Amino acid sequence: MIDGREVAPSAAHKDMYLNQQGEFDNRLSLDGALAAAIPGVPAALDHLNKKYGRLTLKQTLAPAIRYAKQGFEVTEHFQRLASFRLEALNASADSQAIFLSSSSNNQVPALGSMIIQTDLAKTLERIAQQGRDGFYQGQVAQKLVDGVQKSGGIWTLEDLKNYQIKERSPITTTYKGYNVTSAALPSSGGIVLSSILNQLEQLPLSSSAPVQRQHLIIEAMRRAYFDRSQYLGDDDFISVPTARLTSKAYAKKLISNIDPHSATVNNLQPANITSKGEDTTHFSIIDKEGNRVSATLSINYPFGSGFIAEGTGVLLNDEMDDFSALAGSANAYGLIGNTANAIAANKRPLSSMSPTFIENDHHLMIIGTPGGSRIITMVLLGILGFIEGDNAEDIVSQPRFHHQHSPNKVQFESVGFSAKEREQLKQYGHEIDLLNRQYGNMQVIIKNKPANQISAASDPRGEGFSDVR
């Protein structure tokens, strides 16, 4: 696994987002330059190119440079997210100029308007020519640091120069004869996914009625997400009991107090989920030689921090919100964190990204999705559908539900679940949160190994597409 996760600046500290009363001020970790961690994607692209690629970086970045120069059309999806982040975008002069309409008092641009990013094209061209040095050193680095510091951020040139990607061993488990490979820390995806699958393997899913099956899946989600809040963080900084959390024996203990007909009572106070994780992107790829990639990358909130350092075109992330700024407090996705994921200099924040392979001798699935805290449960439901024989189109289209321990609610998509199902779950003791929309943008590839046949599908909820050739 290539870890190009963002890193806290060297001046970061655990109290940096607390107000004078010692309370967490989440606007500081979401909006503006102080919310941005040191980016890792440019370094990851350079590393991929040098160690694994056959094409030059100039060739692989050419489409992105073309889109930046020529622009892309504003869609309803763009309008909705820009409207949601309008205040943050207006707070940054460069973001305002690029993403908003000057002719309509810096409001959301009209459908079909072109978003052209000339400065971003120049930055990408520097990376194409110079590799990582085109971003982490030289003119671009200086502009980034000057812009961030001028706007209250804490980046330094040394922070950029010192950024390093890491190659890590992925998390692996088995489920009903399939091998599962997923993301390691600082992503929680692999550990949480393994925990849920290990629990479900020992529960009577196949013999349960549909609603009871949902109940058992919800209870497994609940337990794995609780462990996420208690134990997980950057294991370069803390000791994480990964082997125990991903073991079948530990999963057996977790399910020992599941009541097959009653919801478990949570002890944590509920928190609000305020975002959908819509500035995350996922690619699932396989080539004619069988080389495969499952890649998830993110700037966190819609439009990240909303901030662009002058002259760079680079929309900065707000990944610092993925840390636990105050033990027991929730981030933008309602995820509760503790000291394991506390802010520290040069530390990587915990994420939920879950690029995953699942395979046996006959079939392979490459899967992943954006979706904030819901990423893991989306991938989980995709895996369960795959094992039951669903095709790629069915997997990306299936209705979704989610539980993350806190808040103590089961979130259901707005379509796909009957009122009778929801009422039965209420009788089990589950509190139902019926969302007003669908979520996610899953990308799936399935390979039939004996027939050497490939099928692929892109989530109808999003704007992606599949291409088999």
Backbone torsions as a table, in degrees:
resi	resn	phi	psi	omega
1	MET	NA	129.4	175.8
2	ILE	-92.4	117.3	-178.4
3	ASP	-98.3	102.1	174.1
4	GLY	-107.9	32.1	-177.6
5	ARG	-65.4	147.9	177.7
6	GLU	-64.3	158.9	-176.9
7	VAL	-128.3	140.2	176.8
8	ALA	-63.3	139.2	176.3
9	PRO	-58.9	159.1	-176.5
10	SER	-66.0	-20.7	178.6
11	ALA	-91.1	2.0	-179.5
12	ALA	-69.1	149.3	176.8
13	HIS	-150.1	165.4	-169.1
14	LYS	-65.7	-22.8	-176.4
15	ASP	-102.7	12.8	-169.8
16	MET	-69.2	-17.2	179.4
17	TYR	-112.2	19.3	177.5
18	LEU	-97.1	143.1	177.2
19	ASN	-85.1	-173.9	-176.3
20	GLN	-64.4	-21.1	178.7
21	GLN	-90.7	3.9	-179.8
22	GLY	78.2	17.3	179.7
23	GLU	-99.6	149.3	-179.8
24	PHE	-71.9	123.8	176.0
25	ASP	-104.4	96.3	-171.2
26	ASN	-69.7	-16.4	176.9
27	ARG	-65.2	-31.8	179.6
28	LEU	-67.6	-31.0	-178.7
29	SER	-92.6	-1.3	-178.8
30	LEU	-114.3	-36.7	-171.4
31	ASP	-115.6	135.0	171.8
32	GLY	87.3	179.8	-169.3
33	ALA	-64.1	-31.5	-178.1
34	LEU	-68.5	-19.4	-178.1
35	ALA	-80.5	-11.0	-170.7
36	ALA	-89.1	130.5	169.7
37	ALA	-91.2	167.4	-179.0
38	ILE	-70.6	121.3	-175.0
39	PRO	-65.5	150.9	179.1
40	GLY	-117.9	-15.5	-174.1
41	VAL	-60.3	-44.1	178.7
42	PRO	-57.5	-41.7	178.7
43	ALA	-66.1	-37.8	179.7
44	ALA	-66.2	-40.8	178.3
45	LEU	-62.9	-41.6	178.8
46	ASP	-64.7	-43.5	179.3
47	HIS	-63.2	-46.6	178.1
48	LEU	-57.0	-44.5	-177.9
49	ASN	-62.5	-46.5	-175.3
50	LYS	-73.1	-37.0	-172.1
51	LYS	-95.4	-29.3	-171.9
52	TYR	-126.4	-15.8	-171.0
53	GLY	-87.0	156.7	172.6
54	ARG	-105.6	-26.4	178.9
55	LEU	-89.1	161.5	175.6
56	THR	-77.9	159.4	176.8
57	LEU	-62.3	-33.2	177.5
58	LYS	-61.1	-39.1	179.0
59	GLN	-70.3	-43.0	-175.1
60	THR	-73.2	-27.7	178.7
61	LEU	-88.3	-8.7	-175.9
62	ALA	-55.8	-44.1	179.3
63	PRO	-63.3	-39.7	178.7
64	ALA	-64.6	-41.1	178.0
65	ILE	-63.2	-40.9	179.3
66	ARG	-63.0	-44.7	178.4
67	TYR	-62.7	-40.4	180.0
68	ALA	-64.2	-41.1	-178.4
69	LYS	-73.1	-46.3	-172.9
70	GLN	-88.9	-21.1	176.5
71	GLY	91.5	170.7	173.3
72	PHE	-135.6	156.6	-175.5
73	GLU	-82.4	141.7	174.9
74	VAL	-68.7	129.1	177.9
75	THR	-110.7	174.2	176.1
76	GLU	-62.1	-36.0	177.9
77	HIS	-61.5	-47.3	177.4
78	PHE	-59.0	-46.2	-178.5
79	GLN	-59.6	-43.1	-178.1
80	ARG	-63.2	-44.5	-178.0
81	LEU	-72.9	-37.5	177.6
82	ALA	-64.9	-37.7	177.0
83	SER	-63.4	-41.1	178.7
84	PHE	-62.6	-34.5	-175.4
85	ARG	-109.3	22.4	-173.8
86	LEU	-57.4	-43.6	-178.0
87	GLU	-62.6	-45.4	-179.5
88	ALA	-66.1	-39.2	179.5
89	LEU	-67.1	-37.5	178.9
90	ASN	-71.3	-18.1	179.6
91	ALA	-78.8	-11.8	179.5
92	SER	-116.1	119.9	-175.5
93	ALA	-58.7	-43.4	-178.5
94	ASP	-70.0	-39.9	177.1
95	SER	-63.1	-42.6	178.5
96	GLN	-58.8	-45.8	-177.1
97	ALA	-67.3	-33.5	-175.8
98	ILE	-85.8	-45.9	-167.9
99	PHE	-101.3	-11.9	-177.9
100	LEU	-116.4	169.8	-174.6
101	SER	-100.9	114.4	179.2
102	SER	-68.4	-26.5	-178.3
103	SER	-77.4	-12.2	179.0
104	SER	-125.1	44.3	173.9
105	ASN	60.1	41.0	176.3
106	ASN	56.5	45.4	174.3
107	GLN	-102.9	-177.0	-179.6
108	VAL	-63.9	132.1	-177.8
109	PRO	-68.5	160.1	-178.4
110	ALA	-71.2	155.9	174.8
111	LEU	-55.4	136.9	178.3
112	GLY	86.2	-9.8	175.1
113	SER	-61.6	151.5	-179.1
114	MET	-96.6	131.4	174.5
115	ILE	-100.2	106.7	-177.4
116	ILE	-109.3	133.8	-173.4
117	GLN	-125.4	76.4	-174.7
118	THR	-63.2	-45.2	-179.5
119	ASP	-64.8	-38.1	177.9
120	LEU	-63.6	-40.0	177.6
121	ALA	-58.3	-42.4	179.0
122	LYS	-64.9	-40.7	177.7
123	THR	-63.3	-44.9	178.8
124	LEU	-63.1	-36.1	177.6
125	GLU	-64.9	-37.2	176.8
126	ARG	-64.6	-41.7	177.6
127	ILE	-64.5	-40.4	179.2
128	ALA	-61.0	-36.3	-177.3
129	GLN	-84.1	-38.4	-170.3
130	GLN	-113.6	-0.6	-175.9
131	GLY	69.1	-149.0	-175.9
132	ARG	-60.1	-30.9	-179.0
133	ASP	-63.3	-23.5	178.1
134	GLY	-69.4	-15.1	178.0
135	PHE	-111.4	-45.1	-170.6
136	TYR	-88.2	-8.1	176.1
137	GLN	-140.6	171.2	176.1
138	GLY	78.3	-155.0	-172.7
139	GLN	-60.8	-44.2	-177.8
140	VAL	-63.0	-46.4	179.6
141	ALA	-59.3	-43.1	-179.5
142	GLN	-63.2	-43.6	178.5
143	LYS	-64.3	-40.0	178.6
144	LEU	-61.1	-49.7	-177.1
145	VAL	-66.4	-43.7	179.0
146	ASP	-60.0	-45.4	-178.8
147	GLY	-66.0	-42.6	179.7
148	VAL	-64.3	-48.8	-177.7
149	GLN	-65.8	-38.1	178.3
150	LYS	-61.8	-26.7	-177.0
151	SER	-103.8	17.5	174.2
152	GLY	94.9	5.7	177.9
153	GLY	-85.9	178.1	-171.0
154	ILE	-126.7	18.5	177.7
155	TRP	-67.1	152.0	171.1
156	THR	-130.6	164.5	175.8
157	LEU	-61.9	-34.2	178.0
158	GLU	-65.8	-37.2	177.5
159	ASP	-57.6	-45.6	-180.0
160	LEU	-68.0	-47.8	-178.1
161	LYS	-59.7	-35.0	-174.2
162	ASN	-86.1	-5.8	-177.5
163	TYR	-61.9	136.6	178.4
164	GLN	-136.4	136.1	169.9
165	ILE	-76.5	164.6	177.5
166	LYS	-134.6	138.7	170.9
167	GLU	-95.5	127.1	-175.5
168	ARG	-125.5	156.1	172.9
169	SER	-75.8	128.6	-179.7
170	PRO	-69.8	167.6	174.8
171	ILE	-83.6	131.4	179.4
172	THR	-126.4	145.6	173.3
173	THR	-151.8	178.4	174.7
174	THR	-124.0	150.8	176.6
175	TYR	-148.0	111.3	176.2
176	LYS	51.1	46.4	176.2
177	GLY	87.1	0.7	177.7
178	TYR	-106.5	145.2	172.5
179	ASN	-93.0	131.4	-178.5
180	VAL	-115.9	128.5	178.4
181	THR	-124.2	123.4	-177.0
182	SER	-143.7	-175.0	-169.4
183	ALA	-75.5	140.4	176.7
184	ALA	-92.0	170.3	173.5
185	LEU	-55.9	142.0	18.4
186	PRO	-84.4	7.5	169.3
187	SER	-84.6	135.3	176.4
188	SER	-81.5	-7.1	-171.1
189	GLY	-53.9	-52.2	-175.3
190	GLY	-64.9	-43.4	-178.1
191	ILE	-67.1	-46.4	-178.7
192	VAL	-66.9	-42.7	178.0
193	LEU	-60.9	-44.4	178.5
194	SER	-61.2	-43.3	179.9
195	SER	-60.2	-45.7	-179.4
196	ILE	-64.9	-46.4	-179.6
197	LEU	-62.5	-40.3	178.8
198	ASN	-63.7	-36.5	176.1
199	GLN	-67.5	-47.9	-175.6
200	LEU	-64.9	-31.2	179.5
201	GLU	-62.2	-25.4	-177.4
202	GLN	-104.4	10.1	176.7
203	LEU	-112.1	153.6	-174.8
204	PRO	-80.2	60.2	-177.5
205	LEU	-61.7	-49.0	-172.2
206	SER	-65.9	-26.3	-178.1
207	SER	-98.4	3.6	-177.4
208	SER	-93.1	148.0	173.0
209	ALA	-64.5	156.9	-173.8
210	PRO	-51.5	-46.0	-177.6
211	VAL	-70.8	-39.0	177.5
212	GLN	-66.4	-34.5	175.7
213	ARG	-60.6	-46.0	176.5
214	GLN	-58.9	-42.4	179.8
215	HIS	-58.8	-45.3	-179.1
216	LEU	-65.4	-40.4	177.8
217	ILE	-63.4	-42.8	179.0
218	ILE	-59.8	-43.2	-178.5
219	GLU	-66.2	-36.2	176.4
220	ALA	-67.9	-41.1	175.3
221	MET	-57.9	-48.0	-176.9
222	ARG	-54.4	-46.0	-175.9
223	ARG	-70.6	-40.4	-179.2
224	ALA	-68.0	-39.4	179.2
225	TYR	-70.0	-30.9	175.1
226	PHE	-63.4	-44.7	177.2
227	ASP	-62.0	-36.4	176.4
228	ARG	-56.1	-45.0	-177.0
229	SER	-69.0	-25.4	-174.5
230	GLN	-92.1	-36.8	-165.4
231	TYR	-116.9	-21.0	-165.5
232	LEU	-95.6	142.2	178.4
233	GLY	-175.0	-169.6	179.8
234	ASP	-70.6	110.6	-175.2
235	ASP	-79.1	5.1	164.8
236	ASP	-77.6	-15.2	-177.1
237	PHE	-113.4	-29.9	-177.1
238	ILE	-130.6	165.3	176.6
239	SER	-92.0	118.4	-179.7
240	VAL	-112.4	130.0	-178.8
241	PRO	-79.4	60.8	-173.0
242	THR	-59.2	-45.1	-177.8
243	ALA	-59.9	-41.1	179.4
244	ARG	-69.3	-46.1	-175.9
245	LEU	-63.6	-25.4	-177.6
246	THR	-104.7	11.5	-177.9
247	SER	-89.2	150.3	177.7
248	LYS	-66.5	-35.5	-179.3
249	ALA	-64.7	-40.5	178.9
250	TYR	-67.2	-38.5	177.7
251	ALA	-61.4	-36.5	178.4
252	LYS	-62.1	-37.2	176.6
253	LYS	-68.4	-38.7	-178.9
254	LEU	-61.0	-38.6	-175.1
255	ILE	-85.9	-3.4	-174.1
256	SER	-63.4	-24.6	-179.6
257	ASN	-110.1	19.1	173.8
258	ILE	-77.8	124.5	174.2
259	ASP	-89.3	122.0	-175.8
260	PRO	-64.5	-10.8	-176.8
261	HIS	-128.8	11.4	-176.4
262	SER	-148.8	138.0	179.3
263	ALA	-70.7	144.5	175.8
264	THR	-74.5	142.6	177.9
265	VAL	-86.7	128.4	175.8
266	ASN	-83.2	151.6	174.8
267	ASN	-102.7	-19.6	-179.0
268	LEU	-76.7	152.2	175.8
269	GLN	-74.4	142.4	-179.8
270	PRO	-69.0	154.1	176.4
271	ALA	-130.0	162.8	-177.5
272	ASN	-94.0	138.0	171.6
273	ILE	-96.9	121.4	-172.8
274	THR	-113.0	-3.3	-175.1
275	SER	-141.9	164.5	-176.0
276	LYS	-111.4	1.8	179.7
277	GLY	66.8	51.3	-170.9
278	GLU	-102.1	13.5	169.2
279	ASP	-115.0	36.2	172.6
280	THR	-112.8	144.3	-177.6
281	THR	-126.7	142.8	174.7
282	HIS	-130.1	140.1	174.0
283	PHE	-121.8	132.0	168.2
284	SER	-115.4	127.6	-170.5
285	ILE	-140.0	140.3	167.7
286	ILE	-143.8	143.5	179.7
287	ASP	-110.7	178.4	-173.7
288	LYS	-66.0	-18.5	178.2
289	GLU	-89.9	-5.1	179.3
290	GLY	94.8	-1.6	174.8
291	ASN	-64.7	136.0	-174.5
292	ARG	-131.2	150.8	178.3
293	VAL	-138.4	134.7	167.3
294	SER	-124.3	112.2	-170.2
295	ALA	-129.9	127.2	175.4
296	THR	-122.1	132.5	177.9
297	LEU	-140.5	155.4	-169.3
298	SER	-154.7	153.4	163.3
299	ILE	-115.7	15.6	171.1
300	ASN	82.2	-104.4	-175.4
301	TYR	-69.9	159.1	171.3
302	PRO	-51.9	126.1	-174.5
303	PHE	61.4	24.6	176.3
304	GLY	52.1	-129.4	179.1
305	SER	-80.1	-8.9	-175.3
306	GLY	79.7	0.8	-171.2
307	PHE	-108.2	133.3	171.9
308	ILE	-120.6	124.4	174.9
309	ALA	-68.0	133.3	-172.7
310	GLU	-51.7	128.9	173.8
311	GLY	82.1	1.8	-178.3
312	THR	-103.8	-30.2	-174.7
313	GLY	74.2	0.7	-174.6
314	VAL	-88.1	112.4	176.5
315	LEU	-77.3	114.5	-172.4
316	LEU	-80.3	149.1	179.5
317	ASN	-72.1	168.4	164.7
318	ASP	-125.8	48.9	-178.0
319	GLU	-69.7	-14.3	177.2
320	MET	-62.6	-21.5	176.9
321	ASP	-69.5	-15.1	178.0
322	ASP	-77.3	-12.0	170.5
323	PHE	-75.0	164.5	169.1
324	SER	-90.5	101.5	-176.1
325	ALA	-73.5	-22.5	178.1
326	LEU	-152.3	123.7	-176.4
327	ALA	-52.5	128.0	179.4
328	GLY	89.5	-8.3	179.2
329	SER	-90.3	158.3	-177.4
330	ALA	-100.7	147.3	174.1
331	ASN	-88.8	-166.9	-174.9
332	ALA	-63.9	-18.9	-179.3
333	TYR	-100.9	9.1	179.4
334	GLY	78.1	6.0	-179.0
335	LEU	-78.3	127.9	178.3
336	ILE	-85.1	136.2	177.9
337	GLY	-126.6	165.0	177.6
338	ASN	-134.5	-162.8	-172.2
339	THR	-62.1	-24.3	179.2
340	ALA	-59.4	-30.5	-178.8
341	ASN	-114.3	29.4	178.7
342	ALA	-70.9	152.9	178.5
343	ILE	-66.2	136.0	173.0
344	ALA	-152.3	152.1	179.7
345	ALA	-56.9	133.2	175.0
346	ASN	65.1	17.9	179.3
347	LYS	-95.7	149.7	176.8
348	ARG	-93.7	132.7	178.4
349	PRO	-75.7	152.5	178.1
350	LEU	-68.5	141.8	176.4
351	SER	-128.8	177.0	176.5
352	SER	-114.6	7.0	-176.9
353	MET	-59.1	134.7	-171.3
354	SER	-136.9	55.7	172.2
355	PRO	-61.4	130.7	-166.5
356	THR	-143.6	143.4	166.2
357	PHE	-112.6	140.6	170.0
358	ILE	-136.3	130.7	-174.0
359	GLU	-157.7	155.9	164.6
360	ASN	-131.3	-161.4	-176.3
361	ASP	-69.2	-16.6	-172.6
362	HIS	-110.6	-31.8	-173.4
363	HIS	-136.7	148.9	176.3
364	LEU	-132.2	137.4	169.4
365	MET	-125.0	134.8	172.1
366	ILE	-109.6	124.1	-170.7
367	ILE	-144.4	151.7	174.5
368	GLY	179.6	167.1	-177.2
369	THR	-164.4	153.6	162.3
370	PRO	-77.2	175.1	175.9
371	GLY	142.4	16.2	177.2
372	GLY	58.9	-134.8	-176.5
373	SER	-66.9	-15.4	-178.7
374	ARG	-86.9	-3.8	-177.7
375	ILE	-55.5	-48.8	-173.3
376	ILE	-61.6	-44.1	-177.7
377	THR	-72.4	-29.8	173.6
378	MET	-63.8	-46.9	178.5
379	VAL	-62.6	-40.5	177.3
380	LEU	-56.1	-52.0	-178.7
381	LEU	-63.2	-33.9	175.4
382	GLY	-63.8	-41.5	178.4
383	ILE	-63.6	-45.1	-179.8
384	LEU	-62.2	-40.1	177.1
385	GLY	-65.3	-41.2	179.3
386	PHE	-59.4	-47.0	-178.8
387	ILE	-65.4	-29.5	178.2
388	GLU	-82.2	0.0	174.7
389	GLY	97.3	9.3	177.8
390	ASP	-66.0	147.2	176.0
391	ASN	-85.3	174.5	-174.1
392	ALA	-60.3	-41.6	-178.9
393	GLU	-63.7	-41.9	178.5
394	ASP	-63.8	-40.1	-176.0
395	ILE	-65.1	-44.9	-178.4
396	VAL	-74.5	-19.5	-174.9
397	SER	-97.5	-15.1	-172.1
398	GLN	-62.0	146.9	177.1
399	PRO	-65.8	151.6	-170.1
400	ARG	-124.6	148.1	171.3
401	PHE	-137.7	161.5	-169.2
402	HIS	-153.1	139.5	170.6
403	HIS	-140.7	134.6	-177.6
404	GLN	-128.5	30.5	179.8
405	HIS	73.8	-56.1	176.7
406	SER	-133.1	125.0	4.5
407	PRO	-70.1	153.9	-176.2
408	ASN	-80.5	65.5	-179.5
409	LYS	-138.7	147.3	170.5
410	VAL	-95.3	119.5	178.1
411	GLN	-89.7	127.7	177.3
412	PHE	-116.9	140.5	172.6
413	GLU	-62.1	161.0	-174.2
414	SER	-71.7	-17.8	178.8
415	VAL	-130.8	156.1	173.1
416	GLY	104.6	-11.8	-179.2
417	PHE	-125.6	131.8	-176.3
418	SER	-78.6	157.3	176.0
419	ALA	-61.3	-33.5	179.0
420	LYS	-64.1	-43.4	177.7
421	GLU	-59.5	-47.0	-178.6
422	ARG	-64.1	-38.1	179.9
423	GLU	-67.1	-39.2	178.1
424	GLN	-63.8	-40.7	177.8
425	LEU	-65.7	-35.7	174.8
426	LYS	-60.9	-38.2	178.1
427	GLN	-65.6	-26.9	173.8
428	TYR	-72.2	-17.0	-178.7
429	GLY	107.7	7.2	179.5
430	HIS	-84.0	138.4	172.3
431	GLU	-89.4	128.1	-173.5
432	ILE	-101.6	131.6	174.3
433	ASP	-116.8	99.8	-179.7
434	LEU	-83.4	110.9	-176.7
435	LEU	-72.1	153.1	-178.2
436	ASN	-86.4	5.8	179.8
437	ARG	-160.4	170.6	175.2
438	GLN	-88.6	166.8	-176.5
439	TYR	-141.9	159.5	176.7
440	GLY	98.6	168.5	177.7
441	ASN	-155.6	64.1	-170.8
442	MET	-71.5	143.3	178.0
443	GLN	-125.6	121.4	-172.4
444	VAL	-129.0	137.1	169.3
445	ILE	-124.4	135.0	175.2
446	ILE	-123.0	132.7	177.0
447	LYS	-118.2	127.3	169.6
448	ASN	-87.5	104.6	-171.3
449	LYS	-63.9	-48.9	-178.4
450	PRO	-61.1	-36.9	-178.8
451	ALA	-89.3	-8.5	-175.8
452	ASN	52.6	45.0	-179.8
453	GLN	-110.0	138.3	-178.8
454	ILE	-115.1	135.6	168.7
455	SER	-130.9	153.3	-176.9
456	ALA	-148.8	155.1	178.0
457	ALA	-152.6	146.5	177.1
458	SER	-114.4	140.8	-175.4
459	ASP	-55.4	125.5	178.3
460	PRO	-66.9	-12.9	178.3
461	ARG	-74.8	-20.7	-172.5
462	GLY	-110.3	-161.3	-178.0
463	GLU	-117.9	15.7	178.9
464	GLY	-81.8	-178.4	177.2
465	PHE	-154.2	158.0	176.2
466	SER	-107.1	150.6	-175.7
467	ASP	-146.0	109.4	178.8
468	VAL	-112.9	122.0	-179.1
469	ARG	-152.9	NA	NA
